[in-house]
């Protein structure tokens, strides 16, 4: 019996579901592919599913249906009709405090994003070295929701240990010779 339980744990798939919202279709597809196609050192993270949405209003509609299946939302700041901070506020009003990362090439939007309730801010363009931080946000969110939402039990996530840290394989790390002063900023008021 111990062997069977051990085998079941090893074959369990830990799923991370990320919604990416951006009106730039090319960037949306590139980021989705980057998130889905990475390899991991930690084998417990086995499946990343990315839901791509090209409009903030469509994102809200998608959340109406998929709310319980989304662990993290990554949104662009600049979009027609509603910016990323406004989207975060609408999400909070309708669905509670879902974790949202705001991204933009305009670093002047960082403070507004964080004070508007975003869990973090990511500078565009997204680099492979930024993916580790994105995965950490998703895993933290998944871990927190598993500890606070016990009404629905997903048997596929049973007894799967959520890794405390993820690292990219060496070939995925950014090995450019120039230094990169960009960083992902974490909003400590929203974290647990």
C-alpha positions as a Markdown table, in Angstrom:
| # | Residue | x | y | z |
|---|---|---|---|---|
| 1 | Unk | 0.0 | 0.0 | 0.0 |
| 2 | Unk | 2.8 | 2.4 | 0.8 |
| 3 | Unk | 4.3 | 1.8 | -2.6 |
| 4 | Unk | 1.0 | 2.4 | -4.3 |
| 5 | Unk | 0.5 | 5.7 | -2.4 |
| 6 | Unk | 4.1 | 6.7 | -3.3 |
| 7 | Unk | 3.6 | 5.9 | -6.9 |
| 8 | Unk | 0.3 | 7.9 | -7.0 |
| 9 | Unk | 2.1 | 10.9 | -5.5 |
| 10 | Unk | 4.8 | 10.8 | -8.1 |
| 11 | Unk | 2.3 | 10.6 | -11.0 |
| 12 | Unk | 0.2 | 13.5 | -9.7 |
| 13 | Unk | 0.3 | 16.5 | -11.9 |
| 14 | Unk | 0.5 | 19.9 | -10.2 |
| 15 | Unk | -1.3 | 22.4 | -12.4 |
| 16 | Unk | -0.6 | 26.2 | -12.5 |
| 17 | Unk | -3.2 | 28.2 | -14.5 |
| 18 | Unk | -2.2 | 31.7 | -15.5 |
| 19 | Unk | -4.3 | 34.2 | -17.4 |
| 20 | Unk | -2.4 | 36.7 | -19.5 |
| 21 | Unk | -4.2 | 39.9 | -20.6 |
| 22 | Unk | -2.6 | 42.1 | -23.3 |
| 23 | Unk | -4.0 | 43.8 | -26.4 |
| 24 | Unk | -0.7 | 43.2 | -28.3 |
| 25 | Unk | -1.5 | 39.8 | -29.9 |
| 26 | Unk | 2.2 | 39.1 | -30.8 |
| 27 | Unk | 3.4 | 39.7 | -27.2 |
| 28 | Unk | 0.5 | 37.8 | -25.8 |
| 29 | Unk | 1.4 | 34.7 | -27.8 |
| 30 | Unk | 5.1 | 35.0 | -27.1 |
| 31 | Unk | 4.6 | 35.3 | -23.4 |
| 32 | Unk | 2.1 | 32.4 | -23.4 |
| 33 | Unk | 4.6 | 30.2 | -25.2 |
| 34 | Unk | 7.4 | 31.2 | -22.9 |
| 35 | Unk | 5.3 | 30.3 | -19.8 |
| 36 | Unk | 4.1 | 27.0 | -21.2 |
| 37 | Unk | 7.3 | 25.7 | -22.8 |
| 38 | Unk | 9.8 | 26.1 | -20.0 |
| 39 | Unk | 11.6 | 23.2 | -18.4 |
| 40 | Unk | 11.9 | 22.9 | -14.7 |
| 41 | Unk | 14.5 | 21.7 | -12.3 |
| 42 | Unk | 11.7 | 20.9 | -9.8 |
| 43 | Unk | 9.7 | 18.0 | -11.2 |
| 44 | Unk | 6.6 | 18.7 | -9.0 |
| 45 | Unk | 5.7 | 21.6 | -11.4 |
| 46 | Unk | 4.6 | 19.7 | -14.4 |
| 47 | Unk | 1.9 | 21.6 | -16.2 |
| 48 | Unk | 1.5 | 25.3 | -16.8 |
| 49 | Unk | -1.7 | 26.3 | -18.6 |
| 50 | Unk | -2.0 | 29.8 | -20.0 |
| 51 | Unk | -5.3 | 31.4 | -20.9 |
| 52 | Unk | -4.7 | 34.4 | -23.2 |
| 53 | Unk | -7.1 | 37.2 | -23.4 |
| 54 | Unk | -6.7 | 40.3 | -25.6 |
| 55 | Unk | -9.1 | 42.7 | -23.9 |
| 56 | Unk | -9.8 | 43.6 | -20.2 |
| 57 | Unk | -13.6 | 43.1 | -20.6 |
| 58 | Unk | -13.0 | 39.7 | -22.1 |
| 59 | Unk | -10.8 | 38.9 | -19.1 |
| 60 | Unk | -13.7 | 39.8 | -16.7 |
| 61 | Unk | -16.0 | 37.6 | -18.8 |
| 62 | Unk | -13.5 | 34.7 | -18.7 |
| 63 | Unk | -13.2 | 35.1 | -15.0 |
| 64 | Unk | -16.9 | 34.7 | -14.6 |
| 65 | Unk | -16.5 | 31.2 | -16.0 |
| 66 | Unk | -13.0 | 30.2 | -15.0 |
| 67 | Unk | -12.5 | 32.0 | -11.6 |
| 68 | Unk | -11.8 | 28.8 | -9.6 |
| 69 | Unk | -9.3 | 27.6 | -12.3 |
| 70 | Unk | -7.0 | 30.7 | -12.4 |
| 71 | Unk | -4.0 | 31.0 | -10.0 |
| 72 | Unk | -2.5 | 34.2 | -11.3 |
| 73 | Unk | -3.4 | 37.0 | -13.7 |
| 74 | Unk | -0.7 | 38.9 | -15.6 |
| 75 | Unk | -2.0 | 42.1 | -17.3 |
| 76 | Unk | -0.5 | 44.8 | -19.4 |
| 77 | Unk | -0.9 | 48.3 | -18.0 |
| 78 | Unk | -1.8 | 50.1 | -21.2 |
| 79 | Unk | -4.9 | 48.7 | -23.0 |
| 80 | Unk | -7.9 | 50.3 | -24.7 |
| 81 | Unk | -10.9 | 50.9 | -22.5 |
| 82 | Unk | -9.4 | 49.9 | -19.2 |
| 83 | Unk | -5.8 | 49.9 | -18.0 |
| 84 | Unk | -4.2 | 47.1 | -15.9 |
| 85 | Unk | -4.8 | 48.8 | -12.5 |
| 86 | Unk | -8.4 | 49.5 | -13.4 |
| 87 | Unk | -8.8 | 45.8 | -14.4 |
| 88 | Unk | -7.2 | 44.8 | -11.0 |
| 89 | Unk | -9.8 | 46.9 | -9.2 |
| 90 | Unk | -12.7 | 45.4 | -11.2 |
| 91 | Unk | -11.4 | 41.9 | -10.5 |
| 92 | Unk | -11.2 | 42.7 | -6.8 |
| 93 | Unk | -14.8 | 44.1 | -6.8 |
| 94 | Unk | -16.3 | 41.1 | -8.6 |
| 95 | Unk | -14.1 | 38.2 | -7.6 |
| 96 | Unk | -12.2 | 39.1 | -4.4 |
| 97 | Unk | -8.5 | 39.5 | -4.1 |
| 98 | Unk | -7.1 | 37.5 | -6.9 |
| 99 | Unk | -3.3 | 37.9 | -7.5 |
| 100 | Unk | -2.5 | 40.2 | -10.3 |
| 101 | Unk | 0.8 | 41.2 | -11.8 |
| 102 | Unk | 0.9 | 44.3 | -13.9 |
| 103 | Unk | 3.5 | 44.6 | -16.7 |
| 104 | Unk | 4.6 | 47.6 | -18.7 |
| 105 | Unk | 7.6 | 49.0 | -20.5 |
| 106 | Unk | 6.7 | 52.3 | -18.7 |
| 107 | Unk | 8.5 | 51.9 | -15.4 |
| 108 | Unk | 6.7 | 55.1 | -14.2 |
| 109 | Unk | 3.6 | 52.9 | -13.7 |
| 110 | Unk | 5.2 | 50.7 | -11.1 |
| 111 | Unk | 4.2 | 52.7 | -8.0 |
| 112 | Unk | 0.6 | 53.2 | -9.3 |
| 113 | Unk | 0.3 | 49.5 | -10.0 |
| 114 | Unk | 1.5 | 48.5 | -6.6 |
| 115 | Unk | -0.6 | 51.1 | -4.7 |
| 116 | Unk | -3.6 | 50.0 | -6.9 |
| 117 | Unk | -3.4 | 46.5 | -5.4 |
| 118 | Unk | -1.2 | 44.6 | -7.9 |
| 119 | Unk | 0.8 | 41.9 | -6.3 |
| 120 | Unk | 3.8 | 42.9 | -8.4 |
| 121 | Unk | 5.1 | 44.8 | -11.4 |
| 122 | Unk | 7.1 | 43.4 | -14.2 |
| 123 | Unk | 9.1 | 45.5 | -16.7 |
| 124 | Unk | 8.5 | 44.6 | -20.4 |
| 125 | Unk | 9.9 | 43.1 | -22.4 |
| 126 | Unk | 9.7 | 39.9 | -20.3 |
| 127 | Unk | 13.0 | 38.0 | -20.3 |
| 128 | Unk | 13.5 | 34.3 | -19.5 |
| 129 | Unk | 15.0 | 35.2 | -16.2 |
| 130 | Unk | 11.7 | 36.9 | -15.3 |
| 131 | Unk | 9.8 | 33.6 | -15.6 |
| 132 | Unk | 11.2 | 32.3 | -12.4 |
| 133 | Unk | 9.6 | 35.2 | -10.5 |
| 134 | Unk | 6.3 | 34.8 | -12.3 |
| 135 | Unk | 6.2 | 31.1 | -11.4 |
| 136 | Unk | 6.9 | 32.0 | -7.8 |
| 137 | Unk | 3.9 | 34.3 | -7.8 |
| 138 | Unk | 1.7 | 31.6 | -9.3 |
| 139 | Unk | 3.0 | 28.9 | -6.8 |
| 140 | Unk | 2.5 | 31.3 | -3.9 |
| 141 | Unk | -1.0 | 32.0 | -5.0 |
| 142 | Unk | -1.8 | 28.3 | -5.5 |
| 143 | Unk | -0.3 | 27.4 | -2.1 |
| 144 | Unk | -2.4 | 30.2 | -0.4 |
| 145 | Unk | -5.6 | 29.3 | -2.2 |
| 146 | Unk | -5.1 | 25.6 | -1.3 |
| 147 | Unk | -4.8 | 26.5 | 2.4 |
| 148 | Unk | -7.8 | 28.9 | 2.5 |
| 149 | Unk | -10.2 | 27.3 | 0.0 |
| 150 | Unk | -11.0 | 23.9 | 1.3 |
| 151 | Unk | -14.6 | 23.8 | 0.1 |
| 152 | Unk | -13.6 | 22.3 | -3.3 |
| 153 | Unk | -11.1 | 19.5 | -3.2 |
| 154 | Unk | -9.1 | 18.7 | -6.4 |
| 155 | Unk | -8.0 | 15.1 | -6.1 |
| 156 | Unk | -5.3 | 15.6 | -8.7 |
| 157 | Unk | -3.4 | 18.0 | -6.5 |
| 158 | Unk | -3.7 | 15.7 | -3.4 |
| 159 | Unk | -0.4 | 15.2 | -1.6 |
| 160 | Unk | 1.6 | 17.2 | -4.1 |
| 161 | Unk | 4.3 | 19.3 | -2.4 |
| 162 | Unk | 4.3 | 22.8 | -3.7 |
| 163 | Unk | 7.9 | 23.8 | -4.3 |
| 164 | Unk | 9.2 | 26.7 | -2.3 |
| 165 | Unk | 11.4 | 27.9 | -5.1 |
| 166 | Unk | 11.8 | 27.3 | -8.8 |
| 167 | Unk | 14.9 | 27.8 | -10.8 |
| 168 | Unk | 15.3 | 27.7 | -14.5 |
| 169 | Unk | 17.6 | 25.3 | -16.2 |
| 170 | Unk | 21.0 | 26.8 | -17.1 |
| 171 | Unk | 20.1 | 27.0 | -20.8 |
| 172 | Unk | 17.0 | 29.1 | -19.9 |
| 173 | Unk | 18.8 | 31.6 | -17.7 |
| 174 | Unk | 19.7 | 34.9 | -19.3 |
| 175 | Unk | 23.4 | 34.6 | -20.0 |
| 176 | Unk | 23.9 | 37.9 | -21.8 |
| 177 | Unk | 27.1 | 39.7 | -21.0 |
| 178 | Unk | 25.4 | 43.1 | -20.3 |
| 179 | Unk | 24.0 | 43.7 | -16.9 |
| 180 | Unk | 20.2 | 44.1 | -16.4 |
| 181 | Unk | 19.0 | 46.4 | -13.8 |
| 182 | Unk | 15.4 | 45.5 | -14.4 |
| 183 | Unk | 13.6 | 43.7 | -11.6 |
| 184 | Unk | 10.2 | 42.3 | -10.7 |
| 185 | Unk | 8.9 | 44.4 | -7.8 |
| 186 | Unk | 6.8 | 42.7 | -5.2 |
| 187 | Unk | 4.0 | 44.5 | -3.3 |
| 188 | Unk | 4.6 | 43.4 | 0.2 |
| 189 | Unk | 1.2 | 44.6 | 1.4 |
| 190 | Unk | -0.6 | 42.0 | -0.7 |
| 191 | Unk | 1.6 | 39.0 | 0.0 |
| 192 | Unk | 1.1 | 36.7 | 2.9 |
